[in-house]
Amino acid sequence: MTEILKAEHLTKTFGHGKNVVEAVKDVSFSLEERELVTVVGESGSGKSTLARMVLRLLPITSGKLTFQGEDVTHARGRQTAQYWQDVQAVFQDPFSAFNQFFTVRRLLYRSLRLLGTGEKGKERLEEALGHVGLTGKDVLDRFPHQLSGGQRQRIMIARALMMQPKLLVADEATSMLDASLRVNVLNVLKDLRDELGMTVLFITHDIGQANYVADRVLVMENGLMVEQGSTEDVIYNPQHEYTQKLLADVPKLHQTG
């Protein structure tokens, strides 16, 4: 496999002087092409801050971020624009990401205009909807409030796919959905890896979801990456007490290994 992203000693601090808080502390990991990697941790573990650093939505206090061999730690201008095309995000709340007065068609076509793809863009839109299990006639002329939570989240994924990214960062993308809809979205993420060869970084507090989708699991606690390895190793032979604690909340999962 080819390495697509490498994070070296990433640190993020907020505040000054005595009020400094280290949200992410000296975190290192890498992602390879066609890999689905999950970052797991409870609220406050630093996992979403890490995701926003990877997305370059938060400045990196120290450390180095490399994408396809190019240093993007302090990317500016055109380099940032290209990075944001190659690295797309899907966030927790799709409803807040949409203008509620726009139909899905208008929302997605706005993205196409930004791409400047013309007629090819319409094909790209239909393609993206197909990859998430939707068709234009099902959703394009509807407003966000007329869609289910799962449909809205899949529209968000489709909008990201229209950019034809190499890496998708999904930050708690299933946390606002009920159990059956979560499985649908998780299956979409797996399909993106298997069918499109996309790399996916999936952020979640649910280690059961990590077990379901991930090739590798990274575990964070209090800003530190306390354990990482293959899903089998981390889930069924956890070394760190924090990972063991997370697994204790889902004993059936651990016993089925």
Secondary structure, 3 states (H helix, E strand, C coil): CCEEEEEEEEEEEECCHHHCEEEEEEEEEEEECCCEEEEECCCCCCHHHHHHHHCCCCCCCEEEEEECCEECCCCCHHHHHHHHHHEEEECCCHHHHCCCCCCHHHHHHHHHHHHCCHHHHHHHHHHHHHHCCCCHHHHCCCCHHHCCHHHHHHHHHHHHHCCCCCEEEEECCCCCCCHHHHHHHHHHHHHHHHHHCCEEEEEECCHHHHHHHCCEEEEEECCEEEEEEEHHHHHHCCCCHHHHHHHHCCHHHHHCC
